[in-house]
């Protein structure tokens, strides 16, 4: 794959979902360079695969993509 390595420090999700998060993040990093775009891609993939509404925060500058229900 690549030289990137995921370090998971704290998590509250099943192992399969954790691996999906790592894999989706790797795809996003290859496809996008801006943190907000990486977050949006990951959010859309998790919404599609695991049903809405997911929140995703990416990077040291915290690019985000969020959904809210009224």
C-alpha positions in Angstrom: 0.0 0.0 0.0 1.9 3.1 1.2 4.4 4.2 3.8 1.6 5.7 5.9 0.8 4.0 9.2 -2.4 4.4 11.2 -2.1 4.8 15.0 -5.4 4.3 16.7 -5.2 5.7 20.3 -8.8 5.6 21.4 -11.8 4.0 19.7 -15.4 2.9 20.4 -16.2 0.8 17.3 -15.8 -2.8 16.1 -12.5 -4.0 14.6 -14.1 -4.3 11.1 -15.3 -0.7 11.3 -11.9 0.5 12.5 -10.2 -1.2 9.5 -12.8 0.5 7.2 -11.9 3.8 8.7 -8.2 3.2 8.1 -8.8 2.0 4.5 -11.2 4.9 3.7 -8.7 7.4 5.1 -5.9 6.0 3.0 -8.1 6.3 -0.1 -9.0 9.9 0.8 -5.4 10.9 1.4 -4.4 9.5 -2.0 -7.3 11.4 -3.7 -7.3 14.7 -1.8 -4.7 17.1 -0.3 -7.0 19.4 1.7 -8.2 18.2 5.2 -11.8 19.4 4.6 -11.9 17.2 1.4 -10.5 14.2 3.2 -13.1 14.7 6.0 -16.0 15.1 3.5 -14.9 11.9 1.6 -14.7 9.9 4.8 -18.0 11.1 6.1 -19.8 10.3 2.8 -18.3 6.8 2.7 -19.3 6.1 6.3 -22.8 7.5 5.8 -23.1 5.3 2.7 -21.8 2.1 4.4 -23.0 2.5 8.0 -26.0 4.9 7.6 -26.1 8.6 8.5 -25.1 10.7 10.4 -21.4 10.4 10.9 -19.0 13.3 11.8 -15.5 13.4 10.7 -12.6 15.6 11.9 -9.3 15.4 10.1 -5.8 16.7 10.7 -4.1 19.3 12.9 -6.2 22.1 11.6 -9.4 20.1 12.0 -11.1 20.1 8.6 -14.7 19.0 9.2 -17.8 17.9 7.4 -21.0 17.6 9.6 -24.7 16.9 9.2 -27.5 18.0 11.4 -31.1 16.9 11.8 -33.8 19.3 12.7 
